[in-house]
Amino acid sequence: MTQYTKLLENELQELASRYGLKLIGHQPIEQGAANSNYLLDTKQGKYILTIFEIEPVRVAHMCKVLELLAEYEFPAPRIQKQVNENLTTMYQGKPVLVKPYITGQVIKDPDANLLSQAGTAMARLHEIPIPDFLPDKHTYLTITYPKVIKDGKDQKYTNWLSHRISALRKKIPSGLPIGLIHGDLFYDNVLFEEENFKAILDFEDAHQSHKVFDLGMTVVGLCTEGTTIVLSRVRTLMDGYQKVRLLDMSERDSLQLFIEYAAILTSSWRFWKYTLDTPDIKKSRKHLQMVRIAKNVRAMPKSRFVNTVFA
């Protein structure tokens, strides 16, 4: 991970003190793709300090989501308050948040047992009532996708991107169930411990939208090998999900569409991040993995997809 904001020990100690914490040691965390994270070892225990590269208003929004999840005892990070009772602070013009450390591991290729548990957790999330402060569009759609289209740096890619997004949005059925969704459930946003699901992380992109869109994104994040969607893994994820919440027929029928949609939106974020926002030659083609996933999903016969995943 790129460490966007590098802090010295005395700077970390000063920030920790705002939360009533006495620093003993620290280390950067190689996780995430857009913020800087440090593991703080303090006399009061272990904590995660995050310096965000996103706007303060989005961090404030995420704090409200995490507080809501705490009310419903959903397994997600909790927020450490400062001595002055504020949730966030600012440093070098960037918002900072501190959370108690959650033990567990990120598993890139979770087995069937873990996938099923992740599906069940997603269903629990989708059952939480929608709060009135949630936006109704993904930040990929409102922020990164428009920037990629406007820049036009790769005309062939942006033409394809614009065409497919427009075509897919026209095909979205009306009346699909809406809920509080995570919006970015890739493997590095899920923690497991001793063969058990532990928590879902990083709610920066939480919003209200089609629940099946969240499932499409989760399939892209947890059920792929290279550029291929592994249908047996999708079925396991859906089986776990439906232990809590049954999908209706319109959701089953549109899941394949939303997997393609999620892959395309993720490709636009990767292109924006590694070509426009913080150019990285080593990652400048990373968006193409998502392009290939989207094309492979679209090319799959619908009958094969539905009969395999929901047989």
C-alpha positions as CSV (number, residue, x, y, z in Angstrom):
1,M,0.0,0.0,0.0
2,T,1.1,3.5,-0.6
3,Q,1.6,5.4,2.6
4,Y,0.1,8.7,1.6
5,T,0.8,10.5,4.9
6,K,4.0,9.4,6.8
7,L,4.1,10.4,10.4
8,L,7.0,10.4,12.8
9,E,6.8,8.9,16.3
10,N,6.4,12.3,18.0
11,E,3.5,13.2,15.6
12,L,1.8,9.9,16.3
13,Q,2.2,10.4,20.1
14,E,0.7,13.9,19.8
15,L,-2.3,12.5,17.9
16,A,-2.7,9.6,20.4
17,S,-2.7,12.1,23.3
18,R,-5.8,13.7,21.8
19,Y,-7.6,10.4,22.5
20,G,-6.1,10.0,26.0
21,L,-3.7,7.3,24.8
22,K,0.0,6.9,25.7
23,L,2.0,5.6,22.8
24,I,4.4,2.7,23.4
25,G,5.1,1.6,19.8
26,H,3.7,1.8,16.3
27,Q,3.9,0.4,12.8
28,P,2.3,1.2,9.4
29,I,-0.4,-1.2,8.2
30,E,-0.1,-2.6,4.7
31,Q,-3.8,-2.6,4.0
32,G,-6.1,-0.5,2.0
33,A,-5.6,1.5,-1.2
34,A,-6.6,5.1,-0.4
35,N,-5.6,6.0,3.1
36,S,-2.8,5.7,5.6
37,N,-3.1,3.4,8.6
38,Y,-1.0,2.9,11.6
39,L,-1.2,0.3,14.4
40,L,-0.7,2.0,17.7
41,D,0.5,0.0,20.7
42,T,-0.5,2.1,23.7
43,K,-0.7,1.6,27.5
44,Q,-4.5,1.4,27.0
45,G,-4.3,-1.3,24.4
46,K,-4.0,-1.5,20.6
47,Y,-5.7,0.9,18.2
48,I,-5.8,1.8,14.5
49,L,-5.1,5.4,13.5
50,T,-6.2,6.3,10.0
51,I,-5.3,9.5,8.1
52,F,-7.9,9.9,5.3
53,E,-7.3,11.2,1.8
54,I,-11.0,11.8,1.3
55,E,-13.0,14.8,2.2
56,P,-13.8,15.5,5.9
57,V,-17.6,15.4,5.1
58,R,-17.2,11.8,3.9
59,V,-15.4,10.8,7.1
60,A,-18.1,12.4,9.2
61,H,-20.6,10.4,7.2
62,M,-18.7,7.2,7.8
63,C,-18.6,7.9,11.6
64,K,-22.4,8.2,11.5
65,V,-22.7,4.8,9.8
66,L,-20.3,3.2,12.3
67,E,-22.3,4.6,15.2
68,L,-25.5,3.2,13.7
69,L,-23.9,-0.2,13.3
70,A,-22.8,-0.1,16.9
71,E,-26.5,0.5,17.9
72,Y,-27.4,-2.7,16.1
73,E,-24.4,-4.5,17.4
74,F,-23.2,-5.3,13.9
75,P,-19.6,-6.5,13.8
76,A,-17.7,-3.5,12.5
77,P,-15.1,-1.1,13.8
78,R,-16.0,1.1,16.8
79,I,-14.9,4.7,17.1
80,Q,-12.6,5.9,19.9
81,K,-13.6,9.3,21.1
82,Q,-11.1,12.1,21.8
83,V,-10.7,13.5,25.3
84,N,-12.9,16.4,24.2
85,E,-15.6,13.8,23.1
86,N,-15.1,14.6,19.3
87,L,-14.9,11.6,17.0
88,T,-12.4,13.0,14.5
89,T,-9.5,15.4,14.5
90,M,-7.5,17.1,11.8
91,Y,-3.8,16.8,11.0
92,Q,-2.0,18.4,8.1
93,G,-5.4,19.3,6.8
94,K,-6.6,15.7,6.7
95,P,-9.2,14.0,8.9
96,V,-8.0,11.5,11.4
97,L,-9.9,8.7,13.1
98,V,-8.9,6.2,15.8
99,K,-10.6,2.9,16.4
100,P,-9.9,0.0,18.8
101,Y,-7.9,-2.7,17.1
102,I,-9.9,-5.8,16.0
103,T,-8.0,-9.0,16.0
104,G,-8.4,-11.2,12.9
105,Q,-6.9,-11.9,9.5
106,V,-7.7,-10.9,6.0
107,I,-8.0,-14.0,3.8
108,K,-7.7,-13.4,0.0
109,D,-9.3,-16.7,-0.9
110,P,-11.8,-17.6,1.8
111,D,-13.0,-21.2,1.8
112,A,-16.7,-22.3,1.5
113,N,-17.2,-22.0,5.3
114,L,-15.9,-18.5,5.5
115,L,-17.7,-17.4,2.3
116,S,-21.0,-18.6,3.7
117,Q,-20.4,-16.7,6.9
118,A,-19.5,-13.5,4.9
119,G,-22.8,-13.9,3.0
120,T,-24.7,-14.2,6.3
121,A,-23.1,-11.1,7.6
122,M,-24.0,-9.2,4.4
123,A,-27.7,-10.2,4.9
124,R,-27.6,-9.0,8.5
125,L,-26.2,-5.6,7.3
126,H,-29.0,-5.4,4.7
127,E,-31.6,-5.9,7.4
128,I,-30.6,-2.8,9.3
129,P,-33.2,0.0,8.7
130,I,-32.1,2.7,6.4
131,P,-31.2,5.9,8.2
132,D,-32.2,9.2,6.7
133,F,-28.6,10.5,6.3
134,L,-27.5,8.0,3.8
135,P,-26.9,9.2,0.2
136,D,-28.5,7.2,-2.6
137,K,-25.6,6.9,-5.0
138,H,-22.2,5.2,-4.8
139,T,-19.2,7.6,-4.7
140,Y,-17.8,5.7,-7.6
141,L,-20.8,6.8,-9.6
142,T,-20.9,10.4,-8.3
143,I,-17.2,11.2,-8.0
144,T,-14.7,8.9,-9.7
145,Y,-16.6,7.8,-12.8
146,P,-17.5,11.4,-13.9
147,K,-13.8,12.4,-13.5
148,V,-12.6,9.5,-15.7
149,I,-15.1,10.4,-18.4
150,K,-14.3,14.1,-18.2
151,D,-10.5,13.5,-18.4
152,G,-10.8,11.2,-21.4
153,K,-7.2,10.1,-21.1
154,D,-7.9,6.7,-22.6
155,Q,-10.6,7.3,-25.2
156,K,-11.1,3.7,-26.0
157,Y,-11.6,2.7,-22.4
158,T,-13.8,5.7,-21.5
159,N,-16.0,5.1,-24.5
160,W,-16.5,1.5,-23.5
161,L,-17.1,2.6,-19.8
162,S,-19.7,5.2,-20.7
163,H,-21.5,2.9,-23.1
164,R,-21.7,0.0,-20.6
165,I,-22.7,2.1,-17.6
166,S,-25.5,3.7,-19.7
167,A,-26.7,0.4,-21.1
168,L,-26.7,-1.4,-17.7
169,R,-28.5,1.4,-15.9
170,K,-31.3,1.2,-18.4
171,K,-31.7,-2.5,-17.7
172,I,-32.0,-2.2,-13.9
173,P,-35.5,-3.4,-13.0
174,S,-37.8,-1.1,-11.0
175,G,-38.8,-2.1,-7.5
176,L,-35.7,-3.9,-6.4
177,P,-35.2,-3.9,-2.6
178,I,-33.2,-1.0,-1.3
179,G,-31.1,-1.1,1.8
180,L,-28.0,0.1,3.7
181,I,-25.1,-1.3,1.7
182,H,-21.4,-1.4,2.1
183,G,-20.5,-0.7,-1.5
184,D,-16.9,-2.1,-1.5
185,L,-16.8,-5.5,0.1
186,F,-13.5,-6.9,-1.3
187,Y,-11.5,-9.5,0.6
188,D,-9.4,-6.9,2.4
189,N,-12.5,-5.4,4.0
190,V,-13.4,-8.7,5.8
191,L,-11.8,-10.1,8.9
192,F,-11.9,-13.7,10.0
193,E,-10.5,-15.4,13.1
194,E,-10.1,-19.1,13.8
195,E,-12.4,-20.2,11.0
196,N,-15.0,-17.6,12.0
197,F,-16.2,-14.4,10.5
198,K,-15.1,-11.5,12.7
199,A,-16.0,-8.1,11.2
200,I,-16.6,-6.0,8.1
201,L,-14.3,-3.0,7.7
202,D,-14.1,0.3,5.7
203,F,-17.6,1.8,5.4
204,E,-16.5,4.9,3.5
205,D,-18.7,4.1,0.6
206,A,-21.8,3.1,2.5
207,H,-25.0,4.4,1.0
208,Q,-28.6,3.3,0.3
209,S,-29.0,1.4,-3.0
210,H,-30.1,-1.9,-4.4
211,K,-29.2,-4.7,-2.0
212,V,-28.4,-6.9,-5.0
213,F,-25.8,-4.3,-6.1
214,D,-24.0,-4.9,-2.9
215,L,-24.0,-8.6,-3.6
216,G,-22.7,-8.0,-7.1
217,M,-19.8,-6.1,-5.6
218,T,-19.2,-8.7,-3.0
219,V,-19.1,-11.4,-5.7
220,V,-16.4,-9.4,-7.5
221,G,-14.5,-8.9,-4.3
222,L,-14.7,-12.5,-2.9
223,C,-15.6,-14.9,-5.7
224,T,-13.1,-14.3,-8.5
225,E,-9.9,-16.1,-9.6
226,G,-8.0,-13.8,-11.9
227,T,-10.6,-12.5,-14.3
228,T,-13.1,-15.3,-13.8
229,I,-16.2,-15.4,-11.5
230,V,-16.2,-18.8,-9.8
231,L,-19.8,-19.8,-9.8
232,S,-19.5,-22.4,-7.0
233,R,-18.2,-19.7,-4.7
234,V,-21.0,-17.4,-5.7
235,R,-23.5,-20.1,-4.8
236,T,-21.9,-20.6,-1.4
237,L,-22.0,-16.8,-0.8
238,M,-25.7,-16.7,-1.8
239,D,-26.6,-19.8,0.3
240,G,-25.0,-18.0,3.4
241,Y,-26.9,-14.8,2.6
242,Q,-30.2,-16.5,2.3
243,K,-29.9,-18.1,5.7
244,V,-31.0,-14.6,6.9
245,R,-32.7,-12.9,4.0
246,L,-34.2,-14.6,0.9
247,L,-33.6,-13.0,-2.4
248,D,-36.8,-12.3,-4.4
249,M,-37.0,-13.4,-8.0
250,S,-36.1,-10.0,-9.5
251,E,-32.9,-10.0,-7.4
252,R,-31.9,-13.4,-8.6
253,D,-32.7,-12.5,-12.1
254,S,-30.5,-9.3,-12.0
255,L,-27.5,-10.5,-9.9
256,Q,-25.5,-11.2,-13.0
257,L,-26.2,-7.7,-14.3
258,F,-25.0,-6.2,-11.0
259,I,-21.8,-8.2,-11.0
260,E,-20.9,-6.7,-14.3
261,Y,-22.0,-3.3,-13.1
262,A,-19.9,-3.6,-9.9
263,A,-16.8,-4.7,-11.9
264,I,-17.2,-1.8,-14.3
265,L,-17.5,0.8,-11.6
266,T,-14.5,-0.7,-9.8
267,S,-12.5,-0.4,-13.0
268,S,-13.3,3.3,-13.2
269,W,-12.1,3.8,-9.6
270,R,-8.8,2.0,-10.3
271,F,-8.3,4.0,-13.5
272,W,-9.0,7.2,-11.6
273,K,-6.8,6.3,-8.7
274,Y,-3.7,4.9,-10.5
275,T,-3.8,7.0,-13.7
276,L,-5.3,10.4,-12.7
277,D,-5.3,10.9,-8.9
278,T,-2.0,9.3,-7.8
279,P,-0.4,8.0,-11.0
280,D,1.4,4.7,-10.5
281,I,3.0,3.1,-13.5
282,K,3.0,-0.3,-11.8
283,K,-0.7,-0.2,-11.3
284,S,-1.8,1.8,-14.3
285,R,-3.3,-1.3,-16.0
286,K,-4.9,-2.7,-12.8
287,H,-8.3,-1.5,-14.0
288,L,-8.1,-3.9,-16.9
289,Q,-8.7,-6.9,-14.6
290,M,-12.1,-5.5,-13.8
291,V,-12.8,-4.8,-17.4
292,R,-12.1,-8.5,-18.2
293,I,-14.3,-9.7,-15.3
294,A,-17.1,-7.5,-16.6
295,K,-16.8,-8.8,-20.1
296,N,-16.6,-12.4,-18.9
297,V,-19.7,-12.1,-16.8
298,R,-21.6,-10.5,-19.6
299,A,-20.6,-13.3,-22.0
300,M,-21.8,-16.0,-19.6
301,P,-25.1,-17.6,-20.6
302,K,-27.8,-16.4,-18.2
303,S,-29.3,-19.9,-17.8
304,R,-26.0,-21.3,-16.8
305,F,-25.4,-18.5,-14.2
306,V,-28.9,-18.7,-12.6
307,N,-29.1,-22.5,-12.6
308,T,-25.6,-22.9,-11.1
309,V,-25.9,-20.2,-8.4
310,F,-29.6,-20.7,-7.4
311,A,-30.2,-24.4,-8.2
